[in-house]
Amino acid sequence: MGLIDTHTHLESFARKGQLPGILARSREAGLEALVTIGTGPEDWDLYRGIARDNPGFVHYTAGLHPCSVGERWSEDLATLESFWEHETPPVALGETGLDRFHLPKDDAAAAERIFRWQRAAFAAQLELTRRLGCPLVVHSRGAFAECVEMVDASGVDWSRVVFHCFTENEAEMAELVRRGGFGSFTGVLTYKSADNVRQAARLQGLSRFMLETDAPYLTPMPHRGKPNEPAYLRHTAEFSATVFSVSFDELAAVSTRNARAFYRLG
């Protein structure tokens, strides 16, 4: 049983001409599929092309990341729905959500204005997700409760919602579990300081566990400090097996089955 990287960003590798090597090393590391995550109009077409050229191995999503939201966010979203009409459609909408961490620190008025745009853009994408009936990838940083509140109000099916790169505590994970939503886990799980993340993963349980790299970010041990890539997912998977006290084969089988079911991968 291979692994599935449920959240990676291939754009930087593709722009630098590194994609063939990245995909080859992914296969060598035992990945059987990966999902490259859209953050704005500038990568949606790129990812559709990569998925088309690597059928069954590369899948993609399309969505407007909160840090990509500007005053003209509605114009950026104007073509989003049309991607589901193509021969190679996205497997989910996202990533979208709310991010307080990257708001301006020295301009309260600007921060409030940008966060208002984020909320409006998130609401619009929640409505589109509800109409499409597709999975939703949520980015939440410094705004967990607000994201949950907006998903609750949207009518989106919680069983098709994943909060990616889950780094909150058990209390927040309990809120997702109670609603039927998911958290997915990156290399942060391997960091010595991340005991709260490991506790949250155990609370969710292996039966709902999914893996991601968020490459080129959040490189797992023992490569922390270097650029991340999908091939490094194996390190997080091996560590995760110790978190759940199971064999690597069981961890791989369960997490891959969960990923295929959530994204409805063939």
VOGU-3710 file (C-alpha; in Angstrom, 3 decimals, decimal comma):
1> mglidththl> 0,000/0,000/0,000  1,384/3,385/-1,027  0,941/6,825/0,503  -1,089/9,837/-0,613  0,075/13,400/-0,078  -3,278/15,125/0,370  -1,921/18,678/0,315  1,116/19,903/-1,591  2,006/22,910/-3,739  3,732/22,003/-7,006
11> esfarkgqlp> 3,812/25,508/-8,483  7,295/26,500/-7,319  8,759/23,212/-8,535  7,052/23,557/-11,910  8,191/27,173/-12,392  11,795/26,151/-11,662  11,726/23,158/-14,026  12,046/20,750/-11,091  8,705/18,976/-11,414  9,877/15,792/-13,237
21> gilarsreag> 12,410/15,099/-10,491  9,906/15,888/-7,745  7,360/13,451/-9,177  9,980/10,757/-9,798  11,233/10,939/-6,206  7,638/10,850/-4,985  7,058/7,548/-6,764  10,359/6,168/-5,487  9,315/7,067/-1,933  6,122/5,035/-2,275
31> lealvtigtg> 3,563/7,719/-3,082  0,709/6,459/-5,209  -1,010/9,841/-5,569  -0,812/13,449/-4,502  -3,152/16,426/-4,453  -1,689/19,785/-5,462  -3,600/22,637/-3,863  -4,802/25,739/-5,667  -4,346/29,138/-4,034  -5,384/31,558/-6,808
41> pedwdlyrgi> -6,076/31,990/-10,524  -2,356/32,011/-11,307  -2,002/28,315/-10,402  -5,392/26,803/-11,271  -4,622/26,354/-14,976  -1,114/25,129/-14,203  -2,424/22,460/-11,848  -5,141/21,337/-14,226  -2,453/20,788/-16,845  -0,208/18,859/-14,467
51> ardnpgfvhy> -3,125/16,656/-13,398  -4,092/16,070/-17,027  -0,525/15,046/-17,872  -0,237/12,712/-14,857  -3,626/10,959/-14,715  -4,299/8,991/-11,557  -1,127/10,218/-9,885  -1,559/14,003/-9,620  -4,921/15,482/-8,647  -5,630/19,153/-7,981
61> taglhpcsvg> -7,907/21,580/-6,212  -8,916/25,145/-7,052  -9,670/27,876/-4,558  -8,660/31,331/-3,348  -6,294/31,226/-0,365  -7,063/33,870/2,278  -3,593/35,363/1,827  -4,383/35,761/-1,883  -7,543/37,739/-1,180  -7,455/41,375/-2,255
71> erwsedlatl> -9,960/44,118/-2,929  -10,897/42,516/-6,259  -11,364/39,028/-4,843  -14,735/38,633/-6,574  -13,043/39,058/-9,961  -10,528/36,353/-9,047  -13,392/33,994/-8,199  -15,319/34,727/-11,394  -13,866/31,730/-13,282  -13,562/29,309/-10,373
81> esfwehetpp> -16,779/27,365/-10,937  -15,928/26,780/-14,599  -13,059/24,468/-13,599  -15,617/21,836/-12,569  -16,879/21,842/-16,170  -13,540/20,729/-17,642  -12,563/17,186/-18,571  -10,043/17,260/-15,706  -11,987/18,869/-12,833  -10,640/19,648/-9,351
91> valgetgldr> -11,119/17,034/-6,640  -11,977/19,711/-4,076  -12,491/23,425/-3,589  -9,706/25,139/-1,708  -7,703/26,065/-0,101  -9,843/28,797/1,325  -10,533/30,126/4,795  -9,300/32,819/7,166  -5,810/33,902/8,198  -5,155/36,448/10,943
101> fhlpkddaaa> -1,458/35,611/11,261  -0,415/37,343/8,031  -2,519/40,481/8,496  -0,623/43,797/8,781  0,715/44,182/12,312  1,201/47,958/12,203  -2,050/49,063/10,538  -5,208/48,029/12,364  -7,516/49,598/9,788  -5,854/47,742/6,917
111> aerifrwqra> -5,938/44,487/8,864  -9,652/44,887/9,538  -10,338/45,690/5,886  -8,377/42,696/4,586  -9,996/40,335/7,070  -13,399/41,577/5,959  -12,448/40,678/2,372  -11,272/37,271/3,560  -14,607/36,575/5,224  -16,520/37,636/2,125
121> afaaqleltr> -14,356/35,505/-0,165  -14,641/32,518/2,190  -18,428/32,893/2,341  -18,636/32,967/-1,457  -16,524/29,830/-1,747  -18,557/28,069/0,936  -21,697/28,774/-1,076  -20,034/27,401/-4,214  -18,892/24,314/-2,306  -22,432/23,710/-1,103
131> rlgcplvvhs> -23,804/23,957/-4,636  -21,108/21,737/-6,129  -21,281/19,172/-3,322  -17,496/18,802/-3,445  -14,891/18,428/-0,693  -13,595/21,605/0,948  -10,010/22,314/2,033  -9,882/24,907/4,814  -6,892/27,057/5,730  -7,295/28,412/9,245
141> rgafaecvem> -4,585/30,363/11,018  -5,473/32,328/14,095  -9,146/32,035/13,190  -10,280/28,490/13,988  -13,520/29,390/15,772  -14,499/31,864/13,071  -13,879/29,313/10,312  -15,968/26,714/12,133  -18,755/29,231/12,651  -18,816/30,110/8,946
151> vdasgvdwsr> -18,838/26,464/7,831  -21,672/25,801/10,288  -23,698/28,655/8,824  -23,030/27,681/5,213  -24,843/24,377/5,050  -21,734/22,634/3,672  -21,580/18,927/4,512  -19,061/18,681/7,366  -18,114/15,124/6,379  -16,490/16,631/3,282
161> vvfhcftene> -14,497/19,319/5,134  -10,813/19,062/6,048  -8,857/21,617/8,068  -5,432/21,134/6,558  -2,140/21,394/8,483  -3,927/20,874/11,774  -1,838/22,441/14,548  -4,543/23,259/17,093  -5,199/21,462/20,379  -7,445/18,589/21,425
171> aemaelvrrg> -10,335/20,954/22,180  -10,397/22,230/18,589  -10,057/18,724/17,188  -13,002/17,667/19,331  -15,089/20,342/17,619  -14,210/18,928/14,181  -14,848/15,344/15,244  -18,195/16,280/16,788  -19,258/17,798/13,470  -17,863/14,986/11,321
181> gfgsftgvlt> -15,047/17,066/9,831  -11,382/16,148/9,454  -7,954/17,494/10,303  -4,954/16,466/8,209  -1,377/16,440/9,459  1,971/17,672/8,147  5,595/17,230/9,175  4,821/19,411/12,197  3,680/16,152/13,769  7,353/15,084/13,908
191> yksadnvrqa> 8,583/18,202/15,745  9,664/17,760/19,344  7,638/20,803/20,421  4,393/19,587/18,829  3,002/17,323/21,537  -0,346/19,131/21,306  -0,560/18,182/17,627  0,169/14,537/18,386  -2,503/14,555/21,099  -4,988/16,039/18,633
201> arlqglsrfm> -4,123/13,347/16,075  -4,726/10,613/18,641  -8,046/12,176/19,634  -9,197/12,156/16,002  -8,011/8,573/15,716  -6,233/6,541/13,094  -9,540/5,678/11,430  -9,856/9,327/10,289  -6,168/10,155/9,810  -4,803/11,789/6,638
211> letdapyltp> -1,270/12,875/5,747  0,076/15,886/3,877  3,373/17,662/3,278  2,215/21,227/2,489  5,456/21,224/0,467  7,607/23,205/-0,003  6,832/24,178/3,602  6,896/22,385/6,991  9,615/19,849/6,250  9,486/16,861/8,613
221> mphrgkpnep> 12,341/15,545/10,682  15,035/14,538/9,842  15,122/17,062/6,955  13,770/20,063/8,863  15,499/23,227/7,644  15,508/22,099/4,020  12,795/22,738/1,406  10,047/20,163/1,714  8,839/17,915/-1,112  6,216/15,174/-1,440
231> aylrhtaefs> 8,809/12,388/-1,190  9,380/13,400/2,437  5,835/12,323/3,294  7,264/8,914/4,086  9,138/10,354/7,081  5,913/11,780/8,505  4,132/8,483/7,836  6,811/6,453/9,601  6,686/8,785/12,603  2,883/8,719/12,608
241> atvfsvsfde> 2,942/4,947/12,914  4,746/5,357/16,240  2,201/7,976/17,364  -0,594/5,427/16,882  1,503/2,404/17,919  0,815/0,560/14,676  2,968/-0,799/11,871  3,935/1,395/8,959  1,905/-0,823/6,631  -1,245/-0,320/8,702
251> laavstrnar> -0,691/3,435/8,933  -0,193/3,643/5,171  -3,217/1,498/4,380  -5,608/3,406/6,632  -4,439/6,912/5,752  -4,484/6,138/2,038  -7,958/4,625/2,246  -9,161/7,738/4,085  -7,614/10,057/1,490  -9,162/8,165/-1,416
261> afyrlg> -12,575/8,192/0,241  -12,455/11,876/1,178  -11,361/13,118/-2,251  -13,174/10,316/-4,119  -10,022/9,389/-5,985  -10,358/6,498/-8,413
//
